[in-house]
Structures are given as structure tokens and as C-alpha cells.
Amino acid sequence: MRDDDRAASPEEMLRVIEEQSVATVKSLKGDPLLLYVPWGVSWFLGFTAFFLHYGLDGRPYAPISQMQALAVLMSCQLVAGALAAFGIVRMNRLIRGDTSARGAMFGYAWFAGMLVMAVICVRLSTILPPDESGLMWAGVSLLVVAVLHMAGGAIWLNWPMFFTGAWAAAVNALGVLLGPGWHALLTATLLGGGFVAAGLWLRRGA
């Protein structure tokens, strides 16, 4: 009898089962490079533009208007959102039942949170100076990001997702207290750089 025809030993069967289980868990968690790194890069580039516009002492460090900085941030976030959506769609192909429903509801929560954030900020922006209005938009949007990351981590028992949300909340709160320039600097370095580092670290450990 050839070696190919012999029955697999229990040890070999357990090894195959373990390898398939690990591969399944990885696919369900998604690719960290697509879920973390694009957002980190977009925040680093976008909020660096805002930092150069605001400066730390109220004087710009570069001839970048607030609208130009916003254009940089929004363009980068559109690219990041497309990459993240691709990663989520690829991950959800293997998900069915209750887990799929949770994912759909979580997606609706993101949409609702960002929509309500926009309504609130549009309503209040008219009574604030431009720099404070920009700080409000950035602070409230990052609040939504932080809370939903923590909620997602709780839903799927995903500790990295929960801790990145908590980190985003802490950095956002400190930046809002310090003012527009500091908020932009901290968001670019600690959140932008932090999300890139988290994605690379999680991918390495996957």
C-alpha cells in the first residue's frame, strides 16, 4: 500500500483541524492592515495638515487654509474607508447567522453616529469661531469613532479593537482640552501613528 493511501493518524488529524481553526479565526478577525493602517495614515496626513494650519501658538506653520486641510483629510479618509470596506466585505463572506446580523447593525450604528454628528456640528458651527468649529468637528467625530470601536470590541470580544477605541477616546479628550493645534498634533501622531503601529503589530501576530 502506498503512503498516500494510508489512513491519517490521530495526531495528523488534530494538526489539520488546528491549522484550519487558526485559519478560520484569522479570516473572521479580518486583515489588520486594511482595518487599522489606512485610517492611521489618513489621520496622520489629514491632521498634520490641520496642525500646520493651526500651529501651537495660534500662528500657522505653513500657508495651508482650513478648507485645504479639510480637503486633505477628507480625501485620505475616502481612500481609507474604501480599503476598510473592502476588508470588511471580504471578511463577511465567511460569516452567517447572528454574527452577520451583528455586523450589519454595527455598520448601521456607524452611519447613524456620523449622521447625527454632522447634524449637531452643522447646527453649532454657526455660533463658533472657525478654529473652535473645526475643533468641534474633529472632537465629536473622533468621539463617535472611539465609542464605536469600544462597542465593537465588546460585541465581538476583540480586545485590540476595544483598546484602540479607548486610546482614541483618551487622546481625543486631551487634545480637545489643549486646543485646536494640540488636538491636530496629538491626533496625527498618537492616533495616526498608533493605528498604523497597531495594524502592523496585529498583522505580525496574526
N, C-alpha and C positions, 0 to 999 in steps of 0.2 A: 504494500500500500504506500502511495506517495505521501510526503509530508503534508501536501496541500489538502489531502483527503482526510487526515486525522481530525478527530474532534478536538475543539479548543479546550484547554484545561480551565478549571475554575478561576485560577489566577489570571489567565489571559482574558477571560470574560469579564472579570471585575475591573481589569485595567481598561478595557474598551468602554465599559459602562462609565467609569470615572472620567475618561477623556471626553466622552460625549456629553456628560453632565457639565463639565467645565466649559466646553464649547457653547452649550446652550445658555448657561448663566451669563457668559460674556456677551452673547448676541442680545440677550434680553436687557442688559445694562446699557447697551449702545456703545458707540465709539466715543471715548472721552475727547479725542482730538476734534471731533465735529461738534460736541455738545458744550465744550468749555473754551477751547482755544480761539475759535472765531470771535466769540463775544469779548474775550480778553483783548485780542488785537484791536477790535473796533473801539472798545473803551479807551485803550491806550492812545490810539491815534486821534479819536474824536475829542477826548477830554484834554489831551495835550494841546490841541488847537485852542480849546477854551482857556486853558491855563496861560497860553501865550497872549490871548486877548485880554484876560483879566489882570494878570500879574498878581503879585502878593501884596503890593503896596498901593493898589489902585491905578497903577500906570502900566499900559500894555508892554509886553516884551517883544512883540512883533506886530507889524501892520496887518492884523487879521481882525476883521469885523465879527460881531456876534453872529450875524447871519452866515458868514463864510465858515465859521467854526461849526455852526449847526449843520451846514451842508456836508462838511467832512464827517461829522458824527452820524448823520442820517444815512449817508451813502455807505459808510462802513457797516452800519447796523443792518441795512438791507442785505448786504452780502453775507453777513454773519447769520442773519435769520434764514436765508436760503440754504446755507450749508447745514445749519442746525435742523431745519425742516427735513432736509434730505436724510440726515442721520436718524431722525425720529421715524420717518416713514419706513426706512429700511429696517429699523428695529421692530416696528409694529407689524411687519409682515408675519412674524412668528408668534404674535400674541393674539389670543382669542378669549372670549368669555368676559368674566368680571374684570380682568386686568386691562383688556381693551377698552371697556366702558370707563374705567378709572382714568385711563389716558385721554379719552375723548373729553370727559368732564374737566380734567385738568387743563386741557387746551382751551376749552370754553372759559375757564376761570382766568387764564392769561388774557384772552380777548376782552372779557368784561372788565378786568382790572385796569388794563391800559386805556380802554374807552372811557371809563369813569375818571381816571387820572387826567385824561385830556380835557374832559368837560370841566373839571374843577380848575385846572390850570388856566384854561382859556377864560373862564369867568373871573378869576382873581388877578390875572396878568395885567388887566387894565388899570388896576389901582396900585401897582407896584412899580418902582424904578426898574429900568431894563436889567441891570445886574441882579437885583433881587428876584425879578421874574424868572431869569434864567436859572438861578439857584433853586427856585421853587420847582420848576420843570424837572431839573436833574434830580433833586432830592426826592420828589414824590415818585418819579418813575423808578428810581433805584429802590425805593421802599417797596413798591409792588414786586420788583424782581426778587428782593431779599425774602419777603414774606412767602412768595410762591415757591421759591427754592426750598425754604424750610418746610413748607406744607408738602411739597413733592417728596422730600426726603422722609417725612413721616408716613406718607401714604405707602411708599414702596420700601420702607426701612433701609433707605440709602443714606448712610451716614455722610459720605463725601458731599452729597447734594445738600444735606441739612447744614453741614458746617460751612460750605461756601455761601449759603444764604445768610447764616449768622455773621460770617465775616463781612459780607456786603452790607448788612444792617449796621454793624459797628462802624465801619469806615464811612458809610453814608452819614450817620448821625454825627460823627466827629467833624466831618467836612462841612456839614450844614452849620454847626456851631461856630466854626472858624471863619466862614465866609466863602464867597464865590471862587476866589483864586485858589484858596487852600482846598476847597472841595474838588475843584478840577484836578489839582495836582495829586491829591490823595487817591481820587478815583482812577486817574491814569496809571499811577504807579502801583498802588496796593491792590486795586480791584482788577485793572487791566493785566498787570504783571502777575497778580495772584491767580487769576483764572487760567492764564497761559501755563503757569507752573503747575497748577492742579491738573490740567488736562494732560500735560506731558508726564507727570508723576503717576496718574491713574493709568495711562496707557502703558507705561513701563511695567506697572504691577499687574496688568490685566493678563 
